[in-house]
Amino acid sequence: MHRTTIGLLGFGTVGQALVSLIRESQPQIHVAKAVVRDVHRQRSVDVPMTTRPEDVLLNPSIDVVVDVMGGRDPARQWIKEALHANKDVVTANKEVLAYHGEELLAVARESGRHLRYEAAVAGGVPVLDALAHHLSVVPLERIDGVLNGTCNFVLSAMEQGIPYSRALADAKRLGYAEADPAADIEGDDTARKILLLAQLGFHTTVPMASVDTMGITEITDHHLARLKSFHLGLRLVGTAALNNGLLSLRVAPTVYRVPHPFLSLDGPDNVVRVVSSAGTFWFQGPGAGGYATATSIVSDITRIIHRTISVNNPNTERYPIHPAKRGPYVCFTHDTDRSLPLGLPGEIRRLGSYAIVSEGFAAEELDEYGLCQFLWGEEE
Ligand SMILES: NC(=O)c1ccc[n+]([C@@H]2O[C@H](COP(=O)([O-])OP(=O)(O)OC[C@H]3O[C@@H](n4cnc5c(N)ncnc54)[C@H](OP(=O)(O)O)[C@@H]3O)[C@@H](O)[C@H]2O)c1
C-alpha cells in the first residue's frame, strides 16, 4: 500500500481531531509532523511537534501540507512556500482564502499542485465539492445559508429570553464561540464563507470589501420575543445573488416565517441553499467541531491521493458587483402597547401586528414611528 505523508500547520482542535480520524480509519495516511507555537502544550494525540515551519514545508518526505492554524499570516506565506516546494495543500482556513484565495490558487496552478479547502466553509458539510463539481454545470441564481454556529446558538438562547451577553458567555463556555467571538457575531465569519461559496458557485472572484456585512450585535431578546409572538424567527444569513448579470453579496440578520429550514438550526449545524435553473438544492450538517471538520480535510486529501480532481480552474467570470437590494423589510412597533401606524410608506402587506415594506426606513423614521425593522427573507 502506498502511504501518503502529511504535515500539519497547527495542531489545535481541528488538527488533533484530524489525527484521531486518520488513525481510526485511514491507514494509507501518515502524519509526520505538526508545526505549533508551543511544543510543551498537552495534546490529545501524539505527533512530533516543531516550532520550525521549514521542518514541514521543506521536508522531502511530506506530500501534503494541511493548514489548520487559522489567521491570514503566516498562513498565506506558508501555503505559498508549500506549493512552491511541490506539495499539495489542504486548508480549513476561510480567512486566508477569503482575502488571498485568488493569489494562492494562482500559485497552486503555476506549481501544478492542488489547493483544496472543503473544510473552510460549513465544516463537515460537503457543499464546496458539490459546487465545484456536480453543480458547476448548472447556472446558479442564488446561494444563501446559515453559516455560523455561534450566532445560531446565541440567537436561539435569546429566543428563550436569555439576554445577549449571557447567551454569548454560555456559547464560549460550551465551546461554540471562540475566546474572541468578534468575527462570529459581527458577521465577518459568515461574510468569508458566503464569499467562498459565491466564488466557486459563480466562477468568479469577489473582493471581501464588497460583502455588505451586518452582524447580530444590535439584536435584543426583546426583538426576538416580538418576532416569536408573530410566529417569525431570525437568523444571521449570508446571501450571494446574481440578478441580470449583477452579483450582490450580503450578510444580515434575516427574518423568516416559522417553520423555515433556516430557523431549525440552534447550534453548530449549518445549512446552505443553492437556487439554480435545475431547482433548489439543500446542504445541511455539522458546520463546526473538530471531528466533522476533519472529515472534510480527509476527503480532500483522499481526492488528491486518488487524483479524482483536476487542478483548480481559474475563475473566468467577472460580474459587476452590485449593492445588495435594500429590502423588503419586516417592521413592527418596539412597544407592544403601541399600534403599527396605518399605511406605512412602501407597505406591501400587513399581517396582524407586523407589516412588510419594500424598502428600509432611515433611523429617524424608525424613531418617529417607534418601529423595529429587519430584512425579510421570504419571497413576496
Ligand atoms: N474549530 C472548528 O470547528 C473549525 C471549523 C471549520 C474550520 N476551522 C478552521 O480550522 C482552523 C483551525 O481551527 P482550530 O479550531 O483547530 O484552531 P485552534 O484550536 O486555535 O488551533 C490552532 C493551532 O494553530 C497553531 N498556530 C496558530 N498560529 C500559529 C503560528 N503563528 N505558528 C505556529 N502555530 C500556530 C496553534 O499552536 P499552539 O497549539 O501551540 O497554540 C494551534 O495548534 C482555522 O482556520 C479555523 O477557522 C475550524
PDBQT file of the ligand as one rigid body, heavy atoms in Angstrom, charges set to zero:
ROOT
HETATM    1  N1  LIG A 401     -12.825  24.577  15.174  1.00  0.00    +0.000 N 
HETATM    2  C1  LIG A 401     -13.745  24.383  14.214  1.00  0.00    +0.000 C 
HETATM    3  O1  LIG A 401     -14.835  23.882  14.467  1.00  0.00    +0.000 OA
HETATM    4  C2  LIG A 401     -13.431  24.779  12.792  1.00  0.00    +0.000 A 
HETATM    5  C3  LIG A 401     -14.374  24.501  11.782  1.00  0.00    +0.000 A 
HETATM    6  C4  LIG A 401     -14.081  24.832  10.459  1.00  0.00    +0.000 A 
HETATM    7  C5  LIG A 401     -12.869  25.445  10.156  1.00  0.00    +0.000 A 
HETATM    8  N2  LIG A 401     -12.000  25.732  11.181  1.00  0.00    +0.000 N 
HETATM    9  C6  LIG A 401     -10.740  26.381  10.834  1.00  0.00    +0.000 C 
HETATM   10  O2  LIG A 401      -9.673  25.490  11.132  1.00  0.00    +0.000 OA
HETATM   11  C7  LIG A 401      -8.526  26.225  11.517  1.00  0.00    +0.000 C 
HETATM   12  C8  LIG A 401      -8.055  25.731  12.883  1.00  0.00    +0.000 C 
HETATM   13  O3  LIG A 401      -9.077  25.917  13.835  1.00  0.00    +0.000 OA
HETATM   14  P1  LIG A 401      -8.916  25.313  15.323  1.00  0.00    +0.000 P 
HETATM   15  O4  LIG A 401     -10.260  25.487  15.952  1.00  0.00    +0.000 OA
HETATM   16  O5  LIG A 401      -8.298  23.984  15.262  1.00  0.00    +0.000 OA
HETATM   17  O6  LIG A 401      -7.893  26.366  15.967  1.00  0.00    +0.000 OA
HETATM   18  P2  LIG A 401      -7.064  26.205  17.304  1.00  0.00    +0.000 P 
HETATM   19  O7  LIG A 401      -7.631  25.162  18.189  1.00  0.00    +0.000 OA
HETATM   20  O8  LIG A 401      -6.879  27.587  17.844  1.00  0.00    +0.000 OA
HETATM   21  O9  LIG A 401      -5.637  25.667  16.800  1.00  0.00    +0.000 OA
HETATM   22  C9  LIG A 401      -4.736  26.468  16.096  1.00  0.00    +0.000 C 
HETATM   23  C10 LIG A 401      -3.380  25.753  16.034  1.00  0.00    +0.000 C 
HETATM   24  O10 LIG A 401      -2.507  26.507  15.219  1.00  0.00    +0.000 OA
HETATM   25  C11 LIG A 401      -1.289  26.748  15.900  1.00  0.00    +0.000 C 
HETATM   26  N3  LIG A 401      -0.818  28.066  15.492  1.00  0.00    +0.000 N 
HETATM   27  C12 LIG A 401      -1.537  29.213  15.411  1.00  0.00    +0.000 A 
HETATM   28  N4  LIG A 401      -0.756  30.224  14.983  1.00  0.00    +0.000 NA
HETATM   29  C13 LIG A 401       0.478  29.697  14.807  1.00  0.00    +0.000 A 
HETATM   30  C14 LIG A 401       1.729  30.226  14.395  1.00  0.00    +0.000 A 
HETATM   31  N5  LIG A 401       1.857  31.515  14.066  1.00  0.00    +0.000 N 
HETATM   32  N6  LIG A 401       2.799  29.401  14.332  1.00  0.00    +0.000 NA
HETATM   33  C15 LIG A 401       2.665  28.088  14.645  1.00  0.00    +0.000 A 
HETATM   34  N7  LIG A 401       1.497  27.508  15.038  1.00  0.00    +0.000 NA
HETATM   35  C16 LIG A 401       0.430  28.316  15.119  1.00  0.00    +0.000 A 
HETATM   36  C17 LIG A 401      -1.610  26.678  17.379  1.00  0.00    +0.000 C 
HETATM   37  O11 LIG A 401      -0.445  26.296  18.079  1.00  0.00    +0.000 OA
HETATM   38  P3  LIG A 401      -0.462  26.113  19.703  1.00  0.00    +0.000 P 
HETATM   39  O12 LIG A 401      -1.363  24.937  19.948  1.00  0.00    +0.000 OA
HETATM   40  O13 LIG A 401       0.945  25.833  20.068  1.00  0.00    +0.000 OA
HETATM   41  O14 LIG A 401      -1.008  27.408  20.240  1.00  0.00    +0.000 OA
HETATM   42  C18 LIG A 401      -2.708  25.586  17.390  1.00  0.00    +0.000 C 
HETATM   43  O15 LIG A 401      -2.099  24.329  17.473  1.00  0.00    +0.000 OA
HETATM   44  C19 LIG A 401      -8.942  27.695  11.472  1.00  0.00    +0.000 C 
HETATM   45  O16 LIG A 401      -8.608  28.231  10.218  1.00  0.00    +0.000 OA
HETATM   46  C20 LIG A 401     -10.453  27.639  11.608  1.00  0.00    +0.000 C 
HETATM   47  O17 LIG A 401     -11.104  28.753  11.033  1.00  0.00    +0.000 OA
HETATM   48  C21 LIG A 401     -12.249  25.407  12.463  1.00  0.00    +0.000 A 
ENDROOT
TORSDOF 0
